[in-house]
Amino acid sequence: MVNPDEGTYTLAKGFTYYHVEAPVISSVNPNEGPATGGTAISISGSKFARGVTVLIGGTPAQNLERVDDTLIKATTPPGSTGWQELRVVNPDGGWSALAQGFRYLKPRGVPEAPPWFTATVSNDHKIKLRWGAAEFANDYEIWASKVPGGPYTFLTRTKDTTFYSEALPEEAGYFFRVRAVNEFGYSAFTGEEYADAEEENDEENENAQVSKTEVVIKPVAGTVEATLSQEGLLTRDYQLDLNSSHYNNIKQYVIRVAAGTARQASGTLSIRAGDVTVALPGTALFNVYRSTLAGFDERDAWVEVILADLGQAEAEAALKELPRGARVISRVWSIKLQGRTGRRLHPQLYFPAGTVLSFTSLPVAVRKPVMYFFTPYSDRWQPVSTLYAPQVAQLRLPGKYALVDMGVQ
């Protein structure tokens, strides 16, 4: 110690530095389970000291057993739906964390209604009913009515999401609706759709110019491709839900809107994938059409929205740039908008005005949620300034987006 008048005093052994050994987490298996807790997990890594503790989403893990310095076994506590940080802390204060260490899944319960439903007629006069898979559904019930709004009567139950029916008795034209069923109960009904088996349908006719199928969804090698090609489809608001249990392991979503559909768009297209929703107003789709697709052959011209879940590695990389104490509480998403004409791509440097990004799964135990983004122009993670709410913002630039809990700053 030195005073301003240069008087000094020295205390031998006045402070002791000691080495803190930070543990290393290699993997968590399994890394997802019900939000009610109770999932037995194994944490592999190294340098796990005696007396080690494990926190999942800030809550201590249960039934913790340190097998050795490379393996911990524990049981997950109850938590909030979505990805949660998993942190291993040694008694000396050394710690390591995975921002997306464990994913809490919605507990199985009453299924939601199928996300979409169509009723069409094939050329052999069979009524074809199709609907999107509902999470937790065991079966689907089909109900029919001769008049809009009912009364509806039960027609049949099936495990499939496609059903063919011959012409129904008395009158050819019927209204249909579908609901999902499991051991917990029944979902709400879908909206009603009409089909008349006595009428010709162009869906399978080679000369048909407009498909009556609103959207075609297919998984391809880790990617879900959704194609919206029906003209007039987006003259009203349309919700595209890609959160089916069939797509649990999907990392990329490609949504293609045909040029003719984008040209006529006046409603809002809402795309739900994982823990985000992107809403593009009709004017946004039309602006991309006008700036990149107008004048090209509309049979092979598209507006494309691409959402990619960048995974755990990207969340870890983001943590290194975020303020101390922050944690990533969502998936890290790459979000892009582009036009496509044949094989030629037309990347958009900006999202048109009115495009909105929402993170839909906000964990309960969050102190200070802030949306962050990373673009090639900024080359760093920074808070989004165009917020409507902590998890809702106007989407302006393509890039990476994540929801971050700043904790106590």
C-alpha positions in Angstrom: 0.0 0.0 0.0 1.3 3.5 -1.0 0.0 6.7 0.4 0.1 10.0 -1.6 3.0 11.1 0.6 4.9 7.9 -0.5 4.5 6.2 2.9 4.3 2.5 2.3 3.3 -0.7 4.1 3.6 -4.3 2.9 1.7 -7.2 4.3 3.4 -10.5 3.5 1.0 -13.1 2.1 -1.8 -10.5 2.0 -3.7 -12.1 -0.8 -3.8 -15.6 -2.2 -4.5 -16.4 -5.8 -5.8 -19.9 -6.6 -6.3 -21.7 -9.9 -10.0 -22.2 -10.9 -10.5 -25.3 -13.2 -13.5 -24.7 -15.5 -15.4 -27.9 -16.3 -16.0 -28.8 -20.0 -19.3 -30.0 -21.3 -19.2 -32.2 -24.4 -22.8 -33.4 -24.7 -26.1 -33.8 -23.0 -28.1 -37.0 -23.7 -31.0 -36.8 -24.2 -31.1 -33.0 -24.7 -34.9 -32.7 -24.7 -37.9 -33.8 -22.6 -41.2 -32.7 -21.2 -41.5 -29.3 -19.5 -42.9 -31.1 -16.4 -39.4 -32.4 -15.7 -38.4 -35.9 -14.7 -36.1 -36.7 -17.7 -33.0 -38.7 -16.8 -30.0 -37.1 -18.5 -26.3 -37.8 -18.8 -23.8 -35.0 -19.1 -20.5 -35.9 -20.6 -17.3 -33.8 -20.5 -14.3 -33.4 -18.3 -13.1 -31.8 -15.1 -16.3 -32.4 -13.2 -15.2 -32.0 -9.5 -16.6 -33.6 -6.4 -19.5 -31.4 -5.2 -20.4 -30.2 -8.7 -23.8 -28.7 -9.3 -26.0 -28.5 -12.4 -28.5 -25.8 -13.3 -31.0 -26.0 -16.1 -32.7 -22.7 -16.9 -31.4 -21.5 -13.6 -33.1 -24.3 -11.6 -30.9 -27.0 -9.9 -31.1 -30.4 -11.4 -32.5 -33.2 -9.3 -31.1 -36.5 -8.3 -27.6 -35.4 -9.3 -24.9 -38.1 -9.3 -21.2 -37.4 -10.2 -20.1 -40.8 -11.6 -16.6 -39.5 -12.2 -14.8 -36.4 -13.6 -16.2 -37.1 -17.1 -19.8 -38.1 -16.4 -22.8 -36.6 -14.5 -26.2 -38.1 -14.2 -29.2 -36.1 -13.1 -32.9 -35.6 -13.5 -34.4 -32.4 -15.1 -36.5 -30.1 -12.9 -39.7 -28.6 -14.3 -39.0 -25.7 -16.7 -40.4 -23.4 -19.3 -41.0 -24.7 -22.8 -38.1 -24.1 -25.2 -34.4 -24.2 -25.1 -32.8 -23.6 -21.7 -29.2 -23.0 -20.6 -27.5 -26.0 -18.9 -24.7 -24.9 -16.5 -22.2 -27.1 -14.7 -20.5 -25.4 -11.7 -17.6 -26.8 -9.7 -17.2 -26.0 -6.0 -14.3 -23.7 -6.7 -16.5 -21.4 -8.8 -15.3 -22.7 -12.2 -18.3 -23.2 -14.6 -19.3 -23.9 -18.1 -22.6 -23.6 -19.9 -24.5 -24.6 -23.0 -26.9 -21.9 -24.0 -29.2 -24.5 -25.6 -28.3 -27.3 -23.3 -31.8 -28.8 -22.8 -35.0 -28.3 -24.7 -38.3 -28.5 -22.7 -41.1 -29.8 -24.8 -44.8 -29.0 -24.4 -46.4 -31.7 -22.2 -48.6 -34.1 -24.0 -52.2 -33.0 -23.7 -55.3 -32.2 -25.7 -54.2 -31.8 -29.4 -54.5 -28.6 -31.2 -56.7 -28.3 -34.3 -55.1 -29.3 -37.6 -53.4 -26.2 -39.0 -55.0 -26.4 -42.4 -57.8 -28.2 -44.2 -58.9 -28.6 -47.8 -61.8 -30.4 -49.6 -61.5 -31.1 -53.3 -62.9 -33.5 -55.9 -60.9 -35.8 -58.1 -61.8 -36.5 -61.8 -63.3 -39.8 -60.8 -65.8 -37.9 -58.6 -64.3 -38.9 -55.2 -64.2 -36.2 -52.5 -60.6 -35.8 -51.3 -60.1 -34.3 -47.8 -56.6 -33.3 -46.7 -55.4 -31.6 -43.5 -52.2 -30.8 -41.6 -51.0 -33.1 -38.9 -51.8 -31.9 -35.3 -49.3 -32.3 -32.5 -50.3 -35.2 -30.1 -53.1 -36.4 -32.3 -53.9 -40.1 -32.2 -56.8 -40.0 -34.7 -58.9 -37.5 -36.7 -62.6 -37.3 -36.8 -64.4 -36.1 -40.0 -67.8 -34.5 -39.7 -70.2 -33.5 -42.5 -73.2 -31.2 -43.0 -75.5 -30.4 -45.9 -75.7 -26.8 -44.9 -73.0 -24.3 -43.9 -72.6 -23.9 -40.2 -74.3 -27.3 -39.4 -75.8 -29.2 -37.8 -72.8 -31.5 -38.4 -73.0 -35.3 -38.1 -70.1 -37.7 -37.5 -68.8 -39.3 -40.7 -65.7 -41.4 -39.8 -62.4 -41.6 -37.8 -59.0 -42.1 -39.4 -55.3 -42.0 -38.4 -54.3 -40.6 -41.8 -54.3 -36.9 -42.9 -55.9 -37.7 -46.2 -59.4 -39.2 -46.7 -61.3 -40.2 -49.9 -65.0 -40.5 -49.8 -67.5 -41.6 -52.5 -70.5 -39.3 -53.1 -72.5 -39.0 -50.0 -76.3 -39.8 -49.8 -79.2 -37.5 -50.7 -77.2 -34.6 -52.1 -73.7 -34.5 -53.7 -72.6 -31.3 -52.0 -71.4 -31.4 -48.4 -69.6 -29.2 -45.9 -66.8 -30.8 -43.9 -64.7 -30.1 -40.9 -62.1 -32.1 -39.0 -60.8 -32.3 -35.4 -57.9 -34.1 -33.8 -58.5 -36.7 -31.0 -56.3 -38.4 -28.4 -56.6 -39.9 -24.9 -56.9 -36.4 -23.4 -59.8 -35.2 -25.5 -60.7 -33.4 -28.7 -59.3 -30.3 -30.4 -61.3 -27.5 -31.8 -62.7 -28.1 -35.3 -61.0 -26.7 -38.4 -62.9 -24.2 -40.5 -65.5 -25.8 -42.8 -64.8 -26.7 -46.5 -67.2 -27.5 -49.2 -67.0 -30.2 -51.9 -69.5 -31.5 -54.5 -68.8 -34.9 -55.9 -71.0 -34.2 -58.9 -68.9 -31.3 -60.0 -65.8 -31.6 -62.1 -62.6 -30.6 -60.4 -59.5 -29.3 -62.1 -57.0 -30.4 -59.4 -55.9 -33.5 -61.4 -56.8 -32.2 -64.9 -53.7 -31.7 -67.1 -55.4 -28.6 -68.6 -56.0 -27.0 -65.2 -54.2 -23.6 -64.9 -54.8 -23.1 -61.2 -54.2 -25.8 -58.5 -56.9 -26.0 -55.8 -54.3 -27.2 -53.3 -53.5 -24.2 -51.2 -50.0 -25.3 -50.0 -47.8 -28.3 -50.6 -45.4 -29.2 -47.7 -42.7 -31.8 -48.0 -39.6 -32.6 -46.0 -36.4 -33.0 -48.1 -33.1 -34.0 -46.4 -33.4 -31.9 -43.2 -35.3 -29.2 -44.9 -39.1 -28.5 -45.1 -40.2 -27.0 -48.3 -43.6 -25.3 -48.4 -44.9 -24.1 -51.8 -47.8 -21.7 -52.1 -48.8 -21.6 -55.7 -52.6 -21.0 -55.8 -53.4 -17.6 -57.3 -55.6 -15.5 -55.0 -54.5 -17.5 -52.0 -52.9 -14.4 -50.3 -55.7 -12.0 -51.1 -56.6 -12.8 -47.5 -54.5 -13.4 -44.4 -52.9 -16.9 -44.4 -51.2 -18.7 -41.5 -48.6 -21.4 -42.4 -47.8 -23.5 -39.3 -44.7 -25.6 -39.8 -44.5 -26.8 -36.2 -45.8 -30.3 -36.8 -44.3 -33.1 -34.8 -43.3 -34.6 -38.1 -40.7 -31.8 -38.5 -39.0 -32.1 -35.0 -35.5 -32.6 -36.5 -35.8 -30.0 -39.3 -33.1 -27.3 -39.3 -34.2 -25.3 -42.4 -37.5 -24.1 -43.7 -37.9 -22.8 -47.3 -41.2 -21.1 -48.1 -41.8 -20.5 -51.8 -44.6 -18.2 -53.0 -45.4 -18.4 -56.7 -44.9 -15.1 -58.7 -48.6 -15.0 -59.6 -49.6 -15.5 -55.9 -47.2 -12.8 -54.8 -48.4 -10.4 -57.5 -52.0 -10.6 -56.2 -51.1 -10.7 -52.5 -53.0 -8.2 -50.2 -53.3 -10.3 -47.0 -50.6 -11.1 -44.5 -48.6 -14.4 -44.8 -47.7 -15.5 -41.3 -45.0 -18.3 -41.1 -44.6 -20.2 -37.9 -41.5 -22.4 -37.5 -39.8 -23.5 -34.3 -40.0 -20.6 -31.8 -40.4 -17.8 -34.3 -43.1 -16.3 -36.5 -42.4 -14.1 -39.5 -45.3 -12.1 -40.8 -45.0 -10.6 -44.3 -47.8 -8.2 -45.4 -49.1 -8.6 -49.0 -47.3 -5.3 -49.9 -44.0 -6.9 -49.0 -44.5 -9.9 -51.2 -45.7 -7.7 -54.1 -42.7 -5.4 -53.7 -40.3 -8.4 -54.1 -42.4 -9.5 -57.1 -42.2 -6.1 -58.7 -38.5 -5.5 -58.1 -37.2 -9.0 -59.1 -39.8 -11.2 -60.8 -41.9 -8.9 -63.0 -41.3 -9.7 -66.7 -40.1 -13.2 -66.1 -42.0 -16.4 -66.9 -44.2 -16.8 -63.8 -44.3 -20.6 -64.2 -40.8 -20.7 -62.7 -40.5 -17.5 -60.6 -40.8 -17.4 -56.9 -40.5 -15.2 -53.7 -38.6 -17.3 -51.1 -38.4 -16.9 -47.4 -35.6 -19.0 -45.8 -35.5 -19.7 -42.1 -32.6 -21.8 -40.7 -32.0 -23.0 -37.1 -28.2 -22.5 -36.7 -27.9 -24.8 -33.7 -25.9 -24.9 -30.5 -22.6 -23.9 -32.0 -24.0 -20.6 -33.1 -25.5 -19.9 -29.7 -22.1 -20.6 -28.1 -20.4 -18.2 -30.5 -23.0 -15.5 -29.8 -22.4 -15.8 -26.0 -18.8 -14.8 -26.5 -19.9 -11.4 -27.9 -22.8 -10.7 -25.6 -22.5 -8.8 -22.3 -21.4 -10.8 -19.2 -24.3 -12.6 -17.6 -26.4 -12.7 -20.7 -27.8 -16.0 -21.9 -29.5 -17.1 -25.2 -33.0 -18.2 -24.5 -34.2 -19.0 -28.0 -32.9 -20.8 -31.1 -30.5 -18.7 -33.2 -32.1 -18.1 -36.6 -30.8 -17.1 -40.0 -33.6 -15.3 -41.8 -33.4 -14.4 -45.6 -35.7 -13.1 -48.3 -35.0 -13.6 -52.0 -36.5 -13.8 -55.4 -35.8 -16.8 -57.7 -36.2 -17.0 -61.5 -35.2 -20.4 -62.7 -31.8 -21.1 -61.1 -31.0 -17.4 -60.7 -31.3 -16.0 -57.2 -32.1 -12.3 -56.3 -31.2 -11.8 -52.6 -33.0 -8.9 -51.0 -30.8 -6.5 -49.0 -33.8 -5.3 -46.9 -37.1 -6.7 -45.8 -40.0 -4.6 -47.1 -41.7 -2.3 -44.6 -44.2 -4.0 -42.3 -42.4 -7.3 -42.0 -42.6 -8.5 -38.3 -40.5 -11.1 -36.4 -41.8 -12.6 -33.2 -40.3 -15.0 -30.8 -43.3 -17.0 -29.6 -41.9 -19.1 -26.7 -40.8 -16.7 -24.0 -39.6 -18.7 -20.9 -41.3 -17.8 -17.7 -38.1 -17.2 -15.6 -36.8 -14.4 -17.8 -35.6 -11.2 -16.2 -34.8 -8.9 -19.1 -35.5 -10.3 -22.6 -33.8 -8.4 -25.5 -33.8 -9.3 -29.2 -30.3 -9.3 -30.8 -29.3 -9.6 -34.4 -26.1 -10.1 -36.4 -25.6 -9.0 -40.0 -22.6 -9.0 -42.4 -22.9 -5.2 -42.4 -22.4 -4.8 -38.6 -20.2 -7.9 -38.1 -21.3 -8.1 -34.5 -24.3 -8.9 -32.3 -26.3 -5.9 -31.3 -29.8 -5.2 -29.9 -32.6 -4.7 -32.4 -33.9 -1.2 -32.2 -37.2 -1.6 -34.0 -39.1 -3.3 -31.2 -42.8 -3.4 -30.6 -42.3 -5.6 -27.5 -39.2 -7.4 -26.1 -39.8 -10.4 -28.3 -41.6 -8.6 -31.3 -39.8 -6.4 -33.8 -40.0 -4.9 -37.3 -37.8 -7.1 -39.4 -35.5 -4.9 -41.6 -32.3 -6.7 -42.4 -31.6 -10.3 -43.3 -29.2 -11.9 -40.9 -29.1 -13.9 -37.6 -31.6 -13.3 -34.8 -31.9 -14.6 -31.2 -33.7 -13.7 -28.0 -31.3 -13.0 -25.1 -32.0 -12.7 -21.4 -29.7 -9.9 -20.1 -30.4 -10.9 -16.5 -29.4 -8.3 -13.9 -27.2 -5.7 -15.7 
